[in-house]
């Protein structure tokens, strides 16, 4: 995988926490830096009310590891953080270990070994913050977006949350929502960097700019053609729909409603459009939508949705809750034992069991080397990502990962797709 022109030469080395470097400095001093270690990324539990999680950001992480290099500028910034010997070590740092992980677009459950990093302590501990910041953000957004896609029941959703998050996070969020099945994004950098289709026409400011609504609509149609989407709720929606059809004719592409009782307004607008001869004009709804609001609108005459704040903030779960834990040192299992943050020692893999029909049954998490016999329909979930610090083959494209998730969601038991609170869609069994 190659980086975009905007990121290919940019170091990611300082996108980390100070304590990663101070641990490396101490380990270099006491001789433990070269001990062979295994770290794992997993979530102890899913966010409240969630039945599954979606792995996203794997491709971004692999690319970011490639760019995890300490150049002169990065080293200069660290002169007061670590000693000269550590600075020299950092100047030569290249991650040279192995990484396995769940493919992007895969589902995960409590305890799933989403990422496994093998290498020396110094090599592997350096990646903790980078891995968690990417996987926690992107997986949270993708998990929320996947629930919205299910709720939309085949109707397209446009991601339009750039104004509700950090400018860099907006691009990552657009990528994660597209992975999860959204049809487009409003973010132009996401289109340039990741090839995601973009959509968008005008805001309320465009209507207010003009002396009257008809002038605004007519100008937009003249510039963008009758297939454009006209925003009809600036003043009176019924009058707005009437003027929209007057400006564009019965071939008007779509109207957008961004406020009010969306279900009732969609019904009224549909009747009015049909009466005006605009039977093929689509209705787009936006305005503080989340998966629950989308589900509530399922029976209404809606053609597509625009979602912003809720999806870029994980719809109430802004992090996937993943942690990066040391589980093995020189072949010896190690584990944290505190009551609320317990982890399981030893390197692990996972097998997902399926019925002959293709429905997932359980997630079997087992120690590497433990003999867990796969059934005829079962599948080993983790795949090699890096070997000796180098990418293994070619990572799946965003389109391929999108299809992977679509197929994974088809395998979820019906109960596991509900938006209501409940247990994870399939149980995790530790063998």
N, C-alpha and C positions, 0 to 999 in steps of 0.2 A: 504494500500500500504506500502510495506517495502522498505527501502533504500538498495542500493547495498552495498557490503562489503566495498567499497571504501568511502562511504558517510554516512553510517548508524550512526556512532558515532560522526560525525563531527558537531560542532555547527555552525549554520548560523547566530548567533545573531549579529555579527559585520559586516555582509554584509548589512550595513545600513548607513544612513547619521546621522551625529552628531545631527542635529536639531530635529530628532525624540526623542532623549533622553533628550535634553534640554527642549523640550515642555512638556514631561512627568514630568520632575523635577519641572517645574513651575506649572503644573496642580496639582501635589501632594501638593505643597506648598499652593496654593490658593483654594483648595477644589473642583476643577472642574474635577479632574481625573476620578471620578466615574459617571459623567454624561453619560447617555445612548446615544450612537451615531450610525449613519449609514454612512459609507463611500462607495462610488461607484467608480469603475474603468470603464472608457469609453473613446472613442476617439471622439473628436469634429468633426473630418473630416478624410477622408481617404487620404493617400498620393496622391500627384498629379498624375492623370491618372489611378488610381486604381478603380475598380468597386466593390470590396469586400475585406474583410480581413478574415484571418483564425486564430481562437483562438488556440494557442499552448502554452504549458508550464504549463497547469493546474495541471497535475500530479506531475510535479517537484515542483510546488508551495506548494501543500498540503504536500508533503514530507518535504519541507524546513521549513514550519511552525511547523511541528512536532519537528524539530531539532533546533528551535529558543529558545535556552536555554542559560542562562548566568552562566557558570561555573567559577571556580576560576581564570583561565587564562583570561577570558573575563572581569571579574570584576576588575582584577588587571590592565588591560589596560585602564579602565574607571575611575580610582581614581582621575585623574586630569580633568575629563570631567563633572562629576556630584557629588552632595553632598553625604554624608554617608547614609542619609535616602533613597535617590533614589537608591543607590547601594544595600541597603537591599531589597528594593522593586524588583529590577531587579533579585536578587538572587532567588526570589520565582516566577518569571514571567513564566506563562504558558498561552498561548492564550486560553481563555475560552468562546469566543463568537461563533457566527454562521456565516457561509459563504455560500452564494449561488453563482452560476456562470454558464456561458455558458459552455457546455461540451467541452472537448478538441476535436478538429476537426470540431467545429461548425463555421459557417460563422458569421461575425459581420459587422455592418454598422455604419454610424455616429450616435452617441447617444446610441448605444446598451449598456445596463448595463452588461458588460462582467463579472464583479465581484461585489458582494455586501457583505460588511463586517459589522456585527452588534456586538456591545459590548460596554464596557465603553470606554471613550475617550482614556485613557491610554492603554487599551488592544488593541484597533483597530489601533490607529495611529502608533504603533510600526511596523506594517506590511507594511506600505506604500512603502518604498524603495525596500524591498524584492519582493513585488508583482509586482511593476512596472519594476524592472530590469529583472525579469524572463519573464513576459508576453510581455513586449515590444520587447525583443530580440527574443524570440522563435516565437512570432506571426509574426514579420517582416520576419523572415527566411521562415516560413511556407507559408506565403502569397505569397512571391516571388516564392517559390518552386511549389506551386499549379498552378501558371500561366505557369511555365515551363512544368509541367506535361500535362496541357491542350494543350500547343503548340506542345508537342512531339507526341500527337495523338496516344498514346498506345505504343510508343517505350520506352524501359527502359532508365532511367537516373541514373547514379552513382554520388553520392556526393563525391567530392574530394577536399574540400577547407580547410583542416586542416592547411596547411602551409600559409594560408592567414588570419588567425584570432588567437585570444588568445587560448591557449591550452585547457582551460576549456570551452570556448565558442564553440570550435570545436566539442566537444562531444554533447553539447546541440543542435548545428546546425544540426549535423547528425541525431539526434532524430527528430527534427522538419521537416527535409526534408523527412525522411522516413514516418512520419505521413502524409505528403502532397502527397505521392505517389511515391517517388524515390524508386528504386529497391534495392539499396545497398549504402554502404559508404566505403571509404578507411580507416576510422578511427577504429583502433582495440579496443580502449577503449569503443567506442560506441557499438561494438559487445559484449564486456564483460558485460557492464553495462545494456544495453537495448535489447540485443539479435538481433541487426540489422545485416543482412548479409553484409559481407565485400567482396571487390573485389580489384584487383590490381596485376600487374605483374612486370613491369620494367620501369625505366626512361631512358632518353637519356644517363645518366652517365653509364648505363650498356653497351650500345653500344660503347661508347667512351673508356671504359675500355679495350676492346678487340682490337686486331690488325686489325681486319676487321669486317664488318657487318655480314658476314656469320658465322664467329666464334661465335659472340655474339648470333645470332639466334639459332645456333645449340646447344650451351650450354644451352640456356633457354629451348629449346624443350626437351633436354635430362633430365633436372631437373624437368620440370613441365608437360611434355607430349605435344603431338601435338595439344591438345585442348586449349593451351595457347593463349594469345594475344600478338602479336609482334608489336613493335613500329617501323614504317617504314619510318619516315620522318627525320631521323638524317642527312642524306646526300641527295641523289636523291631518291625521292619517288618511281618512276617507277622501278628503280633498287632494291630498298628496297623490294617492293612487290615480284619481281622475286626471290630474295634471300630468302624471307620468305617462299615461297612455296617450294623452293628447300630444305630448312632446315626441314620443317615440313611435306611436301607432300601435296596432295590435301585435306587432312583432317584437315588442319590448322583451329584452332578455330576462330581466328579473327585477324585483323590488326587494329592498331590505328594510326590515323593521328591527329597531334596536332598543325599544323601550315599551313599557306598558305590559298589559296582560297578553303575553305573546300568543298563547293558544287561541284565545278569543279573537284577537286581532288578525291572526292568520286565517281563521275561518271567514271572518268578514271580508278580508282582502281577497280571498279566493272567489267568493261569491261575486264580489264587485268586478274583479278582473274578468271572470267568465261572462258577466253581463255586458261588459264593455267590448267583448270579442277577443280579449287577450288570454285565450284559454291555455296557451303554451308558455305564458310568462311564469317564471319560477318565483317562489317565495323563499327568501333567505332570512333566517332569524339570527340575531346576535344580542348581546347584552347580558353579561354576568351569567352565562350558561355554564353548567357543570353536568356530570353524568346523570344526576337525579332530575334536573330540569329537562334534559334531552329525553330521558325515559318518559317523563310526564307528557311530553309533546308528541309521543310516538303516533298517536291516533289522529293528529292534526294534519292539515294539508300543507306540510312543510317539505321543501325540496332539498334544503341544505342548511347547515349551521355555521356560524362563526364563533369560535371560542378563544378567549384570551387569558384573563387573569387566572382562572381556575386551573387550566392545564399547565401553564408555565410555573405554577407554584405547587404542582403535584396534587391539586384538588384536596387540600387539607393535609397532605403527607409530603412535605417538601424534600424529604430525604428517604431513601430506601432502607435506612437503618443498618447498612452494611458495616462490618468491622474488619480489620486486617490484623490477624492474630498469629503469633508464632506457635506452631503446633509440633515442630520436630527440630531437634538439635543433634547433629552427628548420628542420625538414625534412631535417636531416643525420643519417644513421644513426650511432649510437655503440654501442660494445660493450665489455664487460669481457673481457680476454684472458688472465687468469691461468689456468694449466694446469688446475686442478681446479674452477674456477668460471667457465668460459667462457659467454658469452651471445652471441646473434646480434643484430646491429644492425638497426634499421628497424622500423617498425610492421608487424604481421603479421595475417593472418587464417588461417582453416583451412577446408579442404574435406574432408569424409569421403566416401570412395568406397565404393560398395556393389555387390554382384552383383545381377543381376535377381531373385534369390531373397530379397533383403533382408539378406544376410549382409555385414557390414562387411569391407572389404578393406584399406584403409590410411587414415592420417591425413596429408593433404597440408597442410603449413604453408608459407605463401607470403607474400611481401611484399605489402603493400597496393599495388595498382596493377599487380602482376604478373599477366599474363593466364594464368589456369589454367582451362582449359575443363572445365566440369562435364559428366559423363556423364548419361544420362537418369535414373539412380537416385541420383546424388550429392546431397549436401546441404552448404550453408554452415553451419558450426556456430555461430559467435558471433552474438549478437543485440543490438540496441540496448537499453541499460538506462537511461541518463541522457543527456539532451541539454540543454546549458546549465544543468546542475545539477538539472534536473527529471526526474522519472521518466517514461519513455516508456510511454504507455498504462498498462495494469495488468499487474503481474507475475503469472505463473501462481500459482494457489493451491497449497497444499501437496499436496492431492489430485491436482492436474494434474501436478505435478512428480513425484510418486510413480508415476503412470502413465507419464510420460516415461521414467523409469529402467527400469520394467518392460519397455517396448518396446525400449529401448536394449540391455538385457541379452539380449533375444531375438536381437538382430542380431549378437552376439558369436560368432565361430567357436567350435565346441564345445571345441576345445583350450584356448581362452582362458578357459573357466570352470573349468578344473581348479584344484585347490588346491595341486598340486605346483609346484615351482619351474620357471620357464621364461621365455621371452621375452614381452614384451607381447603381448596378444591380437592386435593389428594393429601393423604397423610405422609409424613416423613418417617421412615423406619431406619433406625441406626443398627447396622449389622457389624 
